[in-house]
């Protein structure tokens, strides 16, 4: 299983693989474009568990990822 250190690269790769622009991905996740760019750059972890769950759902990541939320205990 990929480590959470790979999160930003996975986010960017999967966004591009789905053909999404940053603005569309941000909208789908309920974030501003600036917040999304910070996630992809690795400058910020997901803001809360709800955002993390939306990331898992939008990008089709395994549900096992939802148990390893990088934002919250």
N, C-alpha and C positions, 0 to 999 in steps of 0.2 A: 504494500500500500504506500502511496506517495506520502512524504512528510509534509507538514504544514509549511515548511520553508519553501516548498515548490508551489504554494498557493498562487502567488501573483502570476507566475509563468503559465500555470494551468488555466487560470482565469482568462488571460490574454489569448492563449491557444484555442480554448474552447469557444470564446467569443468570435474569433476569426473563422473557426471551423463552421460555426453556425451562420456565418455571413452577417453578423451584427456589427453595426457601428457602435462606438462608445456611448453615444447619446441614446441609442435604442436599448442597449444593455442596461444603462443607468435607469431608464424609464421602467423597464421590466422589473428591476429590483427595488424601485421606489427610492432611488438615490438621485442626487444631483450629478451632473457630469463630472464636476470637480471631485466629489466623493468617490465616484467610480474610478476615476483616473488615479486617485490616491491608493485605492485597493490594488489596482493593476500594477502600480509602481512599487508596491510593498511598503508604502509609507504609512498605511493604516490598516488595522484589522477590521473585519466586519463590525459594524456599529453595535449590533445586538443579535440575539438568537433568531429573531424574525428575519433579519436580513440574511443571515447564514442559511436559514431554511429555504429562502427564496433562491439563493445562489445554487443550492443543491438541486432544487426543482428545475430552474431555468436551464442550467447547464447539463442536467441529466447525470449528475454525479451519484455514486452509490449512496444509499441511505446510511451506510456505515459512517460516512463522513459527518452526518448530522450529530453523531455522538462525540465527535472530536472538535467541537466548536472552538475556533481560535479566539473568539472574542470574550467568552464568558466561562466561568467555572461550571 
